Amino acid sequence: MGTVTHVEELIPVQEGLAEVLVPADHTRRGPGKVRGGPFYNAAMATPRHISVLVLTVVAAGVRRVLDGLASTGIQGIRFGLEVAAPFELTLNDRRRESYDLIRNNVVRNGLADVRVHCQDLNALLATERFDYVDVDPFGSPAPFTENALRALRPPGYLAVTATDTAPLAGTYPKTCRRRYDSVPIRGPFRHEMGVRILAGFVLRTAARLELAVRPLLSVWREHYYKLFFHVRSGARRADAALAQLGHVSFPEGKDRVMGSEGDAGPLWAGPLHDQNLLGAMRVREHMPAFLDRLLETWRAEATAPALFYTTDEVAHHLRISPPSMVETHRRLAEAGFVSTRTSFHPKGFKTNAGWEDVVRLLRPA
């Protein structure tokens, strides 16, 4: 087992089926801070669980997997231990301390034939090809997106994480415009819009390369977005994907409108989740139970209309206490409308009813 340089104290942590050494002062909540050495965030275990479930479903067509910003190696090691498929696994981190720790953790978990690199990610992506690429930076994935797409052998899969949710959700619109060439707006559905802006950015980047991407799963949790894409080649497919870009209009007290023009965008206007993928995903015994509830919400959300309203908005407009979600769904369903929960807001509901119908149906008798 190799030595780990310049890391003062390491402790073992169990996550999924892996036990890895991580810095003793690792992040336990929130986005944390990068201090130059190996980085481990316990709060990011949830997207790592989800990544394992996604790769498990799509692994039949995957031969080479890259965890491009591996840090401690936890995500890639979990791929190797928890996904029963004969793919080649590559873990990379440009920091020497992380590289040493990854090699140590790979041996610690008994994995063989794992390639570990100590390179700048963009340099690695310029020289090798993969079928599944996971890009999980601290901040924006924008600097790596084009090269990640170039490195994929289509049809392939791309997973990107963004922790710069404040720009994407409208807090810093100039930053969003600079990084993603899109205009956000703040509103109750800002995190769904942030996810759609990120998806639209990846789509437009792919289209320049005559690649077409389609979101398979779109996740917002706390301080991050995580998106999974299926990537195929072809100019016609890229053109068809571009046709699903749109803008959002958000006039107060009126319908949310997704169209060719609007206040926010461009962004992805199509489905955020793939029903077939979600139907095949099964939470493991060693994973937290709340993932089952998330899967249920995503499955309902997969066919629901874009954007949503919140019970707080209704309450503010009608000057009443917020109606319960159960009552909201019941009244809308009895009137013949679609009504589902959304993963993007605890008090949000997706419906094909317009604002006037929502207010009319939820007005107290």
N, C-alpha and C positions, 0 to 999 in steps of 0.2 A: 504494500500500500504506500502511495507516495506521500510526501510531506506537503503541508499547506503553509505557504510563506506569508508573513505579515498579517496574520489574523490572530489577535491577542487571545481570544477565548472562543471555543466552539462547544456547542451542546447538541446532543442527539434529539431529533424531532421526528415523531411518527406522523405521516400524512398518507392516507390511502394505504397501500401495501408497502410503501417505502419508508425506510428509516434513514434519514440523512443528517449529516452534521451541518449546523447553521451557526452564524454568529450569535453569541449569547444575548446581545442587545438588539436582536432582530425586531422588526416592526410587528406589532400584534393587532393594531387597529388603524384604519385610515390608510392613506397613500404612503405614509412614511417619508423618509429622506434618504437619498443615495449619498453615501459617504466615501465612495471610491473603491471599496472592497466588495466582497460577496454580499448580496442583498437577498434577504428572505422576508416575505410578508405573509404572516399567518392568515390575514384577512383575505388573501388571494387564493386560498384553498378552494373556494367555491368555483371560480372559473377553471381551475385545474381539474376538479371533479368533472365539470361539464365537458372540458376538452377530451378527457378520457372517454366519456360516453359517446361523443361525436366521432372520434377516431375509431372507436370500436365498430360503429355502424358502417363507416366508409372504407375501412381498412382493406377490404377485398381487392380494391383497385390500387392499392398503395404499395410501392416497393421501397421508396426512400423517404424518410421522415427527418425534418430538421427542426430542432428547437434552437432558434438563432441567437437568443439573448438569454442564455441558460442560467447564469449566475451561480446558484448552488447545484443546478442540475435536476431539481426536484420534478419539474414537469416532464422532461424527457425520460427520467428514470421511471416515473409512474407509467409513461407510455410503454416502456419496456417490460414492466412487471404486470401491468393490468390489461393490456390489449393483446389478445391471443392471435397474433398475425405475424408472418415471417418477413417483416420489413427490416431494412437496414436503418439504424438510428444514428443520427449525428447531433452532437451537442456542441455549442460554440459560445464562447465569451472572450472578448478582447482583453480583459483584465487578467494578468498573470495569476493573481491570488484566486480568482474565481476558477480559472482553468485548473489549477492544482486541486482546489476543493472538489470540482466536478469529477476529476479522475479518482479522487479518494472515495467519493460517494458512489460512483459506478462500481468500484471494486467492493465496497461495503455491502452493496445490494446484490452481489453475485451475478452481475450482467456481463455477458461476453459479447465480443464483436460490436462494441459501441465505439464509434469514432468521436474523439474529442478534439476540438480545434481551439486555438487561441488567436483569433483573427478579427479584424473589423468586419462586421456583418456584411456590409455592402461589398467588400472585397471578396468574401466567401461566396456571396450570391452571384457575383460576376464570373465565377470559375466553375461552379458545380450546378447540377440539376437535381430537382427533388419532385416528389409527387404530393407532399404535404409539407407546408412551411408554416411554422408558428412564430409570429413576431410579437413579442410582449415587452415593449420598452417601458422605461419610466418617463411618461409624458406622451408625446405624439408619435404614431407610427408613420407619419408622412415621409420622413427622410428615408425610409426603407421600402416603401410600398412598391415603387416601380421596379426596383431590382428584385424584390420578392416575386413579383409577377413574372419577370423575365426568367427567373430561375425555375419556375414551375414547368413540368412536362404535362401539357394539357391532354386529356382532362385531369385536373388536379384540384388541390384544396388549399386554401389560404385562410389562416386564422390571424386576426389582428386585434390587439388590445390598445385602448386609448385611456390614459388617466388624465388627460387634459380636458375633462368634461366641462369645465367652466367656459372656455371659449366656444365649444361646440353647442352648449346649451344656452348661449346668448349673453353671458356675463361680460365677455370681452369680444365684442363683434369684430373689432379690427384684427385681433389675433386669428379669429376664425377665418376671416377673409384672406389673410395672408397665408395661413397654413393650408386651408382647404378650398380656397376660392369659392366660398359660399357665404351667404348672409344669414345669420341666425336671428331669431327673435325670442325674447323671454315670454313665457306663458306657462300655463299649467301642464301643457304637453311638451315642455322643453326637452325632456330627456328622450322621448321618442323622436323629436325633431333632430336632436344631436346625433342619435344613432343613424337616422336617415341621411343626414349630411355626411357622416363618415362613410356610409355605404355608397352614397353618390360620388364621393371623392375617389374611392377605390374603383368604382365602375368607370368613371371618366379616365382615370389613369390607365386602366386595362384597355379601354377602347382605343387609345392612341397606339397600343401595341397589337391591335386587331385581336384582342381577347375579350370574351364576354364573361362577366361574373354575375352570379345569382346568389343572394343571401340564403343560407340554409338555417341559420339561427342568429338572433340578434339579442344581446343580453345587456341590460343595465342593472347594476347593483352598486349602491353606495357611491363610490368614487371612480368607477370605471365603466367603460363599454367594452364588450367583447363580441366580435362578429366573425362568423364562419361563412366562407364563400366556396361555391363550386365554380371552377374556372375552366372554360372551354375556348378553343381557338376558332377563328373565322370572322371575316369582316361583316358578313350578314348577321351573324349572331351578335356581334358588337353593336351593330346598328339597331337591332331589335332591343338590346339592353338599354341603349341610350334613349330609346323611345319611352322608357319607363321613368325617365327623370321628370321632375315637376317642381312646382313652387307652392308655397302655402300662403293663403290669405287668412288673416285672423282679425276680422272686425269684431269689436267688443259687442256682446249681446246678439251675435248672429252666427250663422253656420260657419264652421271651419271649412275652407274650400281648398282642395288639392287640384291644381290646374297648371296650365302652361305659363302663367304669370302670377305674381304674388309678392308678398312682403319678405318671405324667406326662401332661400334656395340658391342654386339648384340642389335638389336632394332626391334620393330614391323614393319613388312613389308607389312601388309595388309591394308584394307581400314580404314581411320581415322574417317569416319562419316557413320551413318546409314540412308539410304534414307527414310525408313518408319518413323523413329523418326522425321526427318526433315520435311517430308511431313505433319505430324500431328501438328507441332509446329506453333502457331499463336501468334504474338506479340500483347500485350494488349494496350489499348488506353493510359494507364498511363506510358508506357515504351517509351524510345527514338526511333525515327524513324529509326536511323541508324541500328537497329537490323534487320529490314526487309532486308536491303542490305546485312548484314552478312549472313542471312539465305539463300538468293539467291546464294551467293558465296559458302557457304557450300554445298548446293544442287548440284551445278555444280561440285564441287570438290570431291563429294562423289564417283563418278565413274571415276574420272580422274586418270592418272598414278601417281605413287609416285614421289616425288621430282619435281623440276621445274628449269627453266632457268629464267634469268632476262634480260630485255631490256638493262640494263647497261652493262651486260657481252657482249651482242652482239655488242653494240656500241664500247666498248673497243677493241674487237677483230677486228672489221671492221674499226675502227678509224673514226666513224661517230657520229652524235648526236643520242641519243636513239630513236628508232622508237616508235610511239605512240602505246598504247595497242590496240586501234581499228584497226590500220593497221597490227599489229602483228597477231591478231586473224584472220583478213580477209585473209591475205596471206596464213597462215597455213591451214585454213579451205578450201580455194579454191584449195589447193594442196591435199586435202583429209585427212588431219591430224586433230586429236582432239586438241583443244586449248581453255583453260578456265583460268580465273583468279584464284589466290590462296589467301587464307586468311593469308598466312604467309609472304607475302612481297608485298608492294604496286606496285612494278614494275615486279612482278613475273608472269609467265604463265606456266601452266602445259600442256604438249603435249606428244603425242606418237612419235613425230618426233625426230630423233637423232640430235646431235649437228651439223653435217655437213649439214643436211637438213635445220635446223634452220638458219644457217649462209647463206646458198645458197638462201633461200627464202626471207630473210630480207636484203640481199645485195641491195644497191641502183641500180636502173636500169642504 
